[in-house]
Structures are given as C-alpha cells and as structure tokens.
C-alpha cells in the first residue's frame, strides 16, 4: 500500500476546483438575476404607489434630496435660485430637485434605510443605492409646475398637459456624449411624455457608458434597455394617460 503521489493529489484538486466553479458560476448568476428581479419589482410597486399618490393628492410628489430624509422637497420660491428647501407643499409646485431620490417616506413605502431612503437590491447601506426619481418640470403658466403643484393638471387642463413634452426615455445604445434635449437620431425614443421616471443604478453603480452617464447627468433624458457589461441601470416610467385615468377615477380630474 502506498500514499497518493503529488501528481494524483494535484489532479484531484483540479477536479474539485472545476466542480466548485461549475456550481459557483450559476449560483452567482442566479443571485444577480434575483437582485435584478427584486429591484424591478420595487420599481413597479413604486410606480403604482405614485399613481395612487396622484389619485389621492391631485399631483405627483417632488423628489427627495440627499438631506430630506426620504421626504419630498420643494423650493420656497417659484423662480430664480432655489431658496430654502421645504417638505411642506408649495402652491407653485417647484421641486428643490427635479431629479433626485424617491420620496419613500412621503409615499409610505417600506423598507427604507436609516436615512429614510428606499434602496435597490444591491443595498450596501450607502445613499448611492437609493432609488432615483425624476418628475417633469413642465410649467403652465410660467412658474407653476403643473405635475407637482396642487391641482396643477386640473388648472392647466389635461389637453394642454398631454400636448406638452415631458421626460424622454430612450432605448439604450448611445455611442457618444449624452443628449440634453432629446434622444437624438441614433436611438429610439420610447416616450417623450413620461410625467415621472424611476431608476436604479444597477450592480455597477457607475457611469461606464454614455447610457449610464445619461441617467445621471441631470437633464430630462433617460436611457433604458437591455443590460450589458457597461449598462445595467433598471428604468421604469409612468404613463401620462394612465396617470390621467387614475386621477379621473379618483375625482381629481378634470
């Protein structure tokens, strides 16, 4: 009887390593798929909560800021440099930030982190994982922000609100610098009338492509599409027609 040779031991270790790799890779893929699904479900649930908020309040909420503890935040003034931010609703409806964090506390969404922000499935305790939220800053008349002002849509009328351009959502595939006004000519415009957009920065939480940069550059244009190594944002948006329908049924319109 003799012991195993070093070569035999090495072969066994290689086989074990291969087997562990075969198990680990699908497991990692399954975990990432689950996180994607959980985050998409959160965005879908939140979209429904926003419709419900509008049906109850006659407007959409403003985004939360990085210091508003998950509550919507308004400017005190309707024009000029934004004055002190307030959680109380302002008649002009001007948001402290048109693009910011989901106002989870205002919407009554849970769970939230210690600071009051809803986080995506890659939550690591940092504010960077907070779900993002943008709302149209369409004005009619000037200095009355229709989507977030009390009875703003009712006063401006559904017809004029529907005729206006709001937030753009474009198919992913930007090859150069992000546009600032529209989707440009290189990608498909999925909508130019989104009253609000929700998005997660995905696993990489970065700006690895023009599409990811586009979602974080503060303009009215967002990218959505098939996730790749350089684009893994998850994006959802509200339908203006569905928003009108929910508000009409709730007696908030016309």
C-alpha positions as CSV (number, residue, x, y, z in Angstrom):
1,X,0.0,0.0,0.0
2,X,1.3,3.5,-0.8
3,X,0.0,7.0,-0.5
4,X,-1.1,9.4,-3.3
5,X,1.6,10.9,-5.3
6,X,1.8,14.7,-5.7
7,X,0.6,14.4,-9.3
8,X,-2.5,12.4,-8.2
9,X,-3.3,15.0,-5.5
10,X,-2.9,17.8,-7.9
11,X,-5.3,16.1,-10.4
12,X,-7.9,15.7,-7.6
13,X,-7.5,19.3,-6.6
14,X,-8.0,20.5,-10.2
15,X,-11.2,18.3,-10.5
16,X,-12.5,19.7,-7.2
17,X,-11.8,23.3,-8.3
18,X,-13.6,22.7,-11.6
19,X,-16.6,21.2,-9.9
20,X,-16.8,24.1,-7.4
21,X,-16.5,26.6,-10.3
22,X,-19.3,24.9,-12.2
23,X,-21.5,25.2,-9.1
24,X,-20.4,28.8,-8.2
25,X,-20.9,30.5,-11.6
26,X,-24.5,29.5,-11.9
27,X,-25.1,30.5,-8.3
28,X,-23.6,34.0,-8.9
29,X,-25.8,34.3,-12.0
30,X,-28.9,33.3,-10.1
31,X,-28.1,35.8,-7.3
32,X,-27.7,38.6,-9.8
33,X,-30.9,37.6,-11.6
34,X,-32.7,37.6,-8.3
35,X,-31.4,41.1,-7.5
36,X,-32.5,42.4,-10.9
37,X,-35.9,40.9,-10.4
38,X,-36.3,42.3,-6.9
39,X,-35.2,45.8,-8.0
40,X,-37.6,45.7,-11.0
41,X,-40.4,44.6,-8.7
42,X,-39.6,47.6,-6.4
43,X,-39.7,50.0,-9.3
44,X,-43.0,48.5,-10.5
45,X,-44.5,48.7,-7.0
46,X,-43.3,52.3,-6.6
47,X,-44.8,53.3,-9.9
48,X,-48.2,52.1,-8.7
49,X,-47.6,54.0,-5.4
50,X,-47.0,57.2,-7.4
51,X,-50.3,56.7,-9.4
52,X,-52.0,56.2,-6.0
53,X,-50.4,59.3,-4.6
54,X,-51.6,61.4,-7.5
55,X,-55.1,59.9,-7.3
56,X,-55.2,60.9,-3.6
57,X,-53.5,64.3,-3.8
58,X,-54.1,65.6,-7.3
59,X,-50.4,65.8,-8.1
60,X,-47.2,63.9,-8.2
61,X,-44.7,64.2,-5.3
62,X,-41.4,66.0,-5.7
63,X,-38.2,64.0,-5.4
64,X,-36.4,63.7,-2.1
65,X,-33.0,65.4,-1.8
66,X,-29.9,63.9,-0.3
67,X,-30.7,65.7,3.0
68,X,-34.5,65.5,3.1
69,X,-34.7,62.1,4.9
70,X,-36.8,60.4,2.2
71,X,-39.4,63.2,2.1
72,X,-40.3,65.3,-0.9
73,X,-38.7,68.7,-1.0
74,X,-39.9,72.0,-2.5
75,X,-38.2,75.3,-3.2
76,X,-39.7,78.2,-1.2
77,X,-39.7,80.3,-4.4
78,X,-41.1,79.7,-7.8
79,X,-38.3,81.2,-9.9
80,X,-34.7,82.2,-9.6
81,X,-32.1,80.4,-7.5
82,X,-33.9,77.8,-5.3
83,X,-34.3,79.1,-1.8
84,X,-34.5,77.1,1.4
85,X,-36.0,73.6,0.7
86,X,-39.2,72.7,2.5
87,X,-41.1,69.5,3.0
88,X,-44.4,71.4,3.1
89,X,-46.3,71.6,-0.2
90,X,-45.8,74.8,-2.1
91,X,-48.6,76.3,-4.3
92,X,-46.2,76.8,-7.2
93,X,-45.1,73.1,-7.1
94,X,-41.4,73.8,-7.8
95,X,-39.3,71.0,-6.6
96,X,-35.9,71.5,-4.8
97,X,-34.6,69.0,-7.3
98,X,-36.5,67.8,-10.4
99,X,-34.2,64.7,-10.4
100,X,-33.3,63.2,-7.0
101,X,-34.2,60.3,-4.7
102,X,-37.5,58.5,-4.4
103,X,-39.5,60.2,-1.6
104,X,-40.2,56.9,0.1
105,X,-41.3,58.4,3.4
106,X,-43.8,60.7,1.7
107,X,-45.2,57.7,-0.3
108,X,-45.2,55.4,2.7
109,X,-43.0,52.9,1.0
110,X,-41.0,50.4,3.1
111,X,-38.5,49.2,3.9
112,X,-36.2,52.2,3.9
113,X,-32.7,52.6,5.3
114,X,-31.8,54.6,8.5
115,X,-31.9,57.8,6.5
116,X,-35.4,57.2,5.0
117,X,-34.4,56.1,1.5
118,X,-35.6,53.1,-0.4
119,X,-32.6,51.1,-1.7
120,X,-32.3,48.7,-4.6
121,X,-31.4,45.0,-4.2
122,X,-27.7,45.8,-4.1
123,X,-28.2,47.8,-0.9
124,X,-24.9,48.3,0.9
125,X,-26.1,50.9,3.4
126,X,-24.9,53.9,1.3
127,X,-27.0,56.6,-0.2
128,X,-25.6,55.7,-3.6
129,X,-28.0,52.7,-3.5
130,X,-31.1,54.9,-3.1
131,X,-33.7,54.5,-5.9
132,X,-33.7,57.6,-8.1
133,X,-36.8,59.5,-9.1
134,X,-37.4,62.3,-11.6
135,X,-40.5,64.3,-12.3
136,X,-41.4,66.6,-15.2
137,X,-40.9,70.3,-14.5
138,X,-43.4,71.4,-17.2
139,X,-44.8,74.9,-16.4
140,X,-48.2,76.3,-17.4
141,X,-48.4,79.2,-16.8
142,X,-44.8,80.2,-16.1
143,X,-43.7,79.4,-12.6
144,X,-46.5,77.0,-12.0
145,X,-45.1,73.4,-12.1
146,X,-48.1,71.5,-13.4
147,X,-47.3,68.0,-12.3
148,X,-46.3,68.8,-8.7
149,X,-48.5,71.8,-8.0
150,X,-51.7,71.2,-6.1
151,X,-54.4,70.8,-8.8
152,X,-51.8,71.8,-11.3
153,X,-53.0,69.4,-14.0
154,X,-56.6,70.3,-13.4
155,X,-55.9,74.0,-13.7
156,X,-53.7,73.7,-16.8
157,X,-56.1,71.1,-18.2
158,X,-55.4,67.6,-19.4
159,X,-55.4,68.7,-23.0
160,X,-52.5,71.2,-22.6
161,X,-50.6,68.9,-20.3
162,X,-50.9,66.0,-22.8
163,X,-49.7,68.2,-25.6
164,X,-46.5,69.2,-23.8
165,X,-43.2,67.3,-23.9
166,X,-42.2,65.9,-20.5
167,X,-39.4,63.5,-19.7
168,X,-37.8,61.5,-22.5
169,X,-37.0,57.8,-22.2
170,X,-34.7,56.5,-25.0
171,X,-33.6,53.0,-25.9
172,X,-30.1,52.2,-24.8
173,X,-27.4,52.4,-27.4
174,X,-25.9,55.9,-27.2
175,X,-22.5,55.9,-28.7
176,X,-21.4,59.4,-27.8
177,X,-22.0,62.2,-25.3
178,X,-25.5,62.1,-23.8
179,X,-28.0,64.5,-25.4
180,X,-29.5,67.2,-23.2
181,X,-32.8,67.9,-25.0
182,X,-34.0,64.7,-26.6
183,X,-33.0,61.2,-27.7
184,X,-31.2,62.3,-30.8
185,X,-31.2,60.4,-34.1
186,X,-29.1,57.3,-33.1
187,X,-31.6,55.7,-30.7
188,X,-35.3,55.1,-30.5
189,X,-37.5,57.4,-28.4
190,X,-39.6,55.2,-26.2
191,X,-41.6,58.2,-24.9
192,X,-41.3,61.9,-24.7
193,X,-44.2,62.3,-22.4
194,X,-43.2,60.5,-19.2
195,X,-44.5,62.5,-16.2
196,X,-42.0,60.7,-14.0
197,X,-39.1,58.3,-14.2
198,X,-37.8,55.8,-11.7
199,X,-34.4,54.1,-11.9
200,X,-31.8,52.1,-10.2
201,X,-28.1,52.4,-11.0
202,X,-27.8,48.6,-11.1
203,X,-25.0,46.5,-9.8
204,X,-22.1,48.6,-11.1
205,X,-23.5,51.8,-9.6
206,X,-21.3,53.7,-12.1
207,X,-21.2,55.6,-15.3
208,X,-19.5,53.1,-17.6
209,X,-21.2,54.2,-20.8
210,X,-23.0,57.1,-22.4
211,X,-26.3,55.5,-21.4
212,X,-25.4,55.3,-17.8
213,X,-24.0,58.8,-17.9
214,X,-27.2,59.9,-19.5
215,X,-29.2,58.7,-16.5
216,X,-27.1,60.7,-14.0
217,X,-26.4,63.9,-15.8
218,X,-29.4,65.8,-14.5
219,X,-31.2,66.5,-17.8
220,X,-34.7,65.4,-18.9
221,X,-33.4,62.5,-21.0
222,X,-33.1,58.9,-19.7
223,X,-31.8,55.6,-21.2
224,X,-33.5,52.2,-20.8
225,X,-32.8,48.9,-22.5
226,X,-31.1,45.5,-22.4
227,X,-28.5,45.4,-19.7
228,X,-24.9,44.8,-20.8
229,X,-21.4,44.9,-19.1
230,X,-21.4,48.7,-19.5
231,X,-25.1,49.4,-18.9
232,X,-27.0,47.7,-16.1
233,X,-29.4,50.5,-15.0
234,X,-33.0,49.5,-14.4
235,X,-35.5,52.1,-15.6
236,X,-39.3,52.4,-15.2
237,X,-41.6,55.3,-16.0
238,X,-45.2,56.5,-15.6
239,X,-47.7,56.8,-18.4
240,X,-49.3,60.2,-18.7
241,X,-52.6,58.5,-19.9
242,X,-52.6,56.1,-17.0
243,X,-51.9,59.0,-14.6
244,X,-54.9,60.9,-16.1
245,X,-57.1,57.8,-15.9
246,X,-56.3,57.2,-12.2
247,X,-56.9,60.8,-11.3
248,X,-60.2,61.0,-13.2
249,X,-61.5,57.9,-11.5
250,X,-60.5,59.4,-8.1
251,X,-62.4,62.6,-8.9
252,X,-59.2,64.7,-9.1
253,X,-59.7,65.5,-12.8
254,X,-61.0,67.1,-14.9
